[in-house]
Amino acid sequence: MSERIIWLADYLLPLAIPGFLILLVLEFWWLRGRQSVQGYGGRDTAASLTMGVGNVLIAALTGLITLGISFAVYDQRLLTIPMTAWWAWVVLIVTEDFCYYLFHRFSHRVRLGWAAHVNHHSSRYYNLSTALRQSWTTPFYGFAFYLPLAWLGFHPLAIVVAHSINLIYQFWIHTETVGRLGPLEWILNTPSHHRVHHGINPRYIDRNYGGIFIIWDRLFGTFEPEREAPRYGLTTQLTTFNPLRIAFHEWAAIGRDLRAARSCGTVFRAMFSPPGAKLATGEQTPEPVDEGTA
């Protein structure tokens, strides 16, 4: 394995963080006093940054375990794909993004996934700080969606690099300062497409799951263009900026539903039904029970 790839796997995402913060400050300065966009809220931005720091720390703590699992799968690989070839990186970045699409769709359509992902959608603001409002629980399971890449023959450290590229790309699409981008909208996930994803307008809910590319949404029927101004947050908004409540409010709601369950079927539905689905009692589980944004 090339030393360059090992270096990228270790440092690519951490090195991007100062750039994230610089761009965040520039966007904040640019949006000051502009009435056409919501801009920034102090407590909301602080909550987003705290969530981002927590995600980085938890991912670092779990990283050795998840990487070890990836290497165990790689030992049973079908092929050995040469990561010294340029085409291997093209194939990896595209297939990694497809895995991200599956992970992201799971995170919206299965309640356990939503419990982990909901905090990213809990802000009523849509700016670059929202990109940093990351989950404290997806590091424990999200890696599983990328294990097929190791089984196919992509080196686990190369997968880490591709995933870092995906996350870095997604930072800049969390903004209202960039309009539509013409022909690029057909292939790439853009700020316009991702504003739709964060919108709680009825036509926007559960749409545009792609990371770098929007082609998966076009292929699998989950694409929606930006037709009207999005409203951001959750269908039941959070009213707290407490990071612990933002991170765990839906897990707490699942716990309450499990304690009230009286059958195996209700237990199953409490964990695996889509967010907001009705349980056997006929009651609708609140999508986010607390207070929030998305």
C-alpha positions in Angstrom: 0.0 0.0 0.0 1.4 3.4 -1.0 2.6 5.6 1.8 0.8 8.5 0.2 -2.6 6.6 0.5 -1.8 5.8 4.2 -1.0 9.5 4.8 -4.3 10.6 3.0 -6.3 8.2 5.1 -4.9 9.6 8.3 -4.9 13.3 7.5 -7.2 14.2 4.6 -10.3 15.0 6.7 -8.5 16.6 9.7 -6.6 18.9 7.3 -9.9 20.0 5.7 -11.3 21.2 9.0 -9.4 24.6 9.1 -10.7 25.2 5.6 -14.3 24.4 6.8 -14.0 27.0 9.5 -12.5 29.7 7.2 -15.3 29.2 4.7 -17.9 29.3 7.5 -16.5 32.6 8.7 -16.6 34.0 5.2 -20.1 32.8 4.6 -21.2 34.4 7.9 -19.6 37.7 6.9 -21.2 37.6 3.4 -24.7 36.9 4.8 -24.7 39.7 7.4 -27.7 41.9 6.9 -29.0 40.1 3.9 -32.8 39.7 4.1 -33.1 37.1 1.4 -31.6 34.3 3.5 -31.8 33.3 7.1 -28.1 33.5 7.8 -26.7 32.3 11.1 -28.0 32.0 14.7 -25.5 32.1 17.5 -26.8 29.3 19.7 -27.7 27.1 16.6 -24.2 27.5 15.2 -22.6 26.7 18.6 -24.8 23.5 18.8 -23.7 22.5 15.3 -20.0 23.0 16.0 -20.3 21.0 19.3 -22.0 18.1 17.4 -19.2 18.2 14.9 -16.5 18.0 17.5 -18.3 15.1 19.2 -18.6 13.3 15.9 -14.8 13.6 15.3 -13.9 12.4 18.7 -16.3 9.4 18.6 -15.1 8.5 15.1 -11.5 8.6 16.3 -12.3 6.3 19.2 -14.2 3.8 17.1 -11.9 4.0 14.1 -9.5 1.3 14.9 -12.3 -1.2 15.6 -14.2 -0.4 12.4 -10.9 -0.4 10.3 -10.0 -3.8 11.8 -13.4 -5.2 10.7 -12.8 -3.8 7.2 -9.4 -5.5 7.0 -11.0 -8.8 8.1 -13.4 -8.5 5.2 -10.6 -7.5 2.9 -8.8 -10.7 3.7 -11.7 -12.6 2.1 -11.8 -10.3 -1.0 -12.8 -11.5 -4.4 -10.2 -9.5 -6.2 -7.2 -7.3 -5.4 -7.8 -3.9 -7.1 -4.6 -2.0 -7.7 -5.0 1.4 -6.1 -1.9 2.6 -8.0 -4.2 2.8 -11.1 -6.1 6.0 -11.8 -9.2 4.1 -13.0 -9.4 2.2 -9.6 -9.9 5.6 -7.8 -12.6 6.6 -10.3 -14.5 3.3 -9.7 -14.0 3.5 -6.0 -15.3 7.1 -5.7 -18.4 6.3 -7.7 -19.1 3.0 -5.9 -18.4 4.5 -2.5 -21.0 7.2 -3.3 -23.5 4.5 -4.2 -22.9 2.9 -0.8 -23.4 6.4 0.8 -26.7 6.7 -1.1 -27.9 3.3 0.5 -26.6 4.4 3.9 -28.3 7.8 3.6 -31.6 6.3 2.4 -31.5 3.8 5.3 -30.9 6.6 7.7 -34.2 8.3 6.6 -36.4 5.3 6.1 -35.6 3.1 9.1 -36.2 4.5 12.5 -33.0 3.2 14.1 -31.1 4.9 11.3 -33.1 8.1 11.7 -32.4 8.2 15.4 -28.8 8.4 14.6 -29.2 10.8 11.6 -31.9 13.1 12.8 -29.6 15.5 14.5 -28.1 16.5 11.2 -31.6 17.6 10.2 -32.4 19.4 13.4 -31.4 23.0 12.6 -33.8 25.5 11.2 -30.9 27.2 9.6 -29.2 26.1 6.4 -25.6 27.3 6.2 -22.1 25.8 6.3 -22.3 25.2 10.0 -25.2 22.8 9.4 -22.8 20.5 7.5 -20.8 20.1 10.7 -23.9 19.1 12.8 -22.9 15.4 12.6 -24.2 12.3 14.4 -22.7 10.9 17.6 -24.0 7.4 16.9 -23.5 6.7 13.2 -19.8 6.0 13.7 -20.8 2.8 15.5 -22.6 1.3 12.5 -22.2 3.4 9.3 -19.0 1.7 8.3 -21.0 -1.5 7.6 -22.5 0.0 4.4 -18.9 0.2 2.9 -17.8 -3.3 3.8 -18.8 -4.7 0.4 -16.2 -2.4 -1.2 -13.5 -4.2 0.9 -14.9 -7.6 -0.1 -14.8 -6.6 -3.7 -11.1 -5.8 -3.4 -10.6 -2.1 -2.6 -8.1 -1.6 0.2 -9.7 -0.4 3.4 -7.4 2.7 3.7 -8.4 3.7 0.1 -12.0 3.4 1.2 -11.3 5.7 4.1 -9.8 8.2 1.6 -12.8 7.9 -0.8 -15.2 8.4 2.1 -13.3 11.5 3.3 -13.5 12.9 -0.2 -17.2 12.3 -0.1 -17.7 14.1 3.2 -15.4 17.0 2.2 -17.4 17.5 -1.0 -20.7 17.6 0.9 -19.6 20.5 3.1 -20.0 23.2 0.5 -23.5 22.1 -0.6 -24.9 23.2 2.8 -25.4 26.8 1.7 -28.1 29.2 0.4 -25.4 31.5 -1.2 -25.0 29.3 -4.4 -27.8 29.1 -6.9 -28.3 26.5 -9.6 -25.3 25.2 -11.6 -26.7 24.5 -15.0 -25.8 21.2 -16.6 -23.9 20.1 -13.5 -27.2 19.7 -11.8 -27.8 16.5 -13.9 -24.9 14.6 -12.5 -23.7 16.2 -9.2 -25.3 16.8 -5.9 -25.4 20.6 -5.7 -26.5 23.2 -3.1 -29.9 23.4 -4.8 -30.4 19.6 -4.7 -29.3 19.4 -1.0 -31.5 22.3 0.0 -34.3 20.1 -1.1 -33.0 17.2 1.0 -33.0 19.4 4.1 -36.5 20.9 3.3 -39.6 19.9 5.3 -41.9 21.0 2.5 -44.1 17.9 1.8 -42.7 17.5 -1.7 -39.1 17.6 -0.4 -39.2 15.0 2.4 -37.1 11.9 1.8 -35.6 13.1 -1.5 -32.1 13.6 -2.9 -30.0 11.2 -0.8 -26.8 11.3 -3.0 -23.5 12.4 -1.6 -21.3 13.6 -4.5 -23.6 12.4 -7.3 -27.4 12.9 -7.9 -27.5 10.1 -10.5 -28.6 7.5 -7.9 -31.7 9.6 -7.0 -32.5 10.0 -10.7 -32.1 6.2 -11.2 -34.1 5.1 -8.1 -36.9 7.6 -8.1 -35.9 9.7 -5.1 -35.0 12.9 -7.0 -36.8 16.2 -6.6 -35.7 19.5 -8.0 -35.9 22.7 -6.1 -39.3 24.2 -7.0 -40.1 26.4 -4.0 -38.2 27.9 -1.2 -37.4 25.2 1.4 -38.3 25.4 5.0 -35.7 23.7 7.2 -35.8 21.7 10.3 -37.9 18.8 11.5 -41.6 18.3 10.9 -41.8 18.5 14.7 -39.3 21.1 15.5 -36.8 20.9 18.4 -36.7 23.9 20.7 -33.4 23.1 22.4 -29.8 23.8 21.6 -28.6 21.2 24.1 -26.2 18.9 22.2 -27.1 15.9 24.3 -30.8 16.3 23.6 -30.1 17.0 19.9 -28.0 13.8 19.7 -30.2 11.4 21.7 -33.8 12.7 21.6 -35.0 10.1 19.1 -33.2 7.3 20.8 -35.1 8.3 23.9 -38.3 8.2 22.0 -37.5 4.7 20.7 -36.8 3.6 24.3 -40.2 4.9 25.5 -41.9 3.0 22.7 -40.1 -0.2 23.5 -41.1 0.1 27.1 -44.7 0.5 26.1 -44.7 -2.3 23.6 -46.8 -5.3 24.3 -45.9 -7.6 21.3 -42.9 -8.6 19.3 -44.4 -7.0 16.3 -44.7 -3.6 18.0 -41.1 -3.9 19.2 -40.0 -4.6 15.6 -42.0 -1.7 14.2 -40.7 0.7 16.9 -37.2 0.1 15.7 -37.5 -0.6 12.0 -40.6 1.2 10.7 -40.1 4.5 8.8 -39.9 7.6 11.1 -43.4 8.7 12.1 -45.1 5.3 11.3 -48.0 4.3 13.4 -47.3 1.5 15.9 -49.8 -1.3 16.9 -51.4 1.1 19.4 -52.5 3.3 16.4 -50.4 6.1 17.8 -48.0 7.9 15.6 -44.5 8.0 16.9 -43.2 11.6 16.8 -40.5 12.0 14.2 -38.4 14.1 16.5 -40.0 14.3 19.9 -38.0 17.2 21.2 -37.1 20.3 19.6 -35.1 20.8 16.5 -34.1 21.5 13.0 -32.8 19.7 10.0 
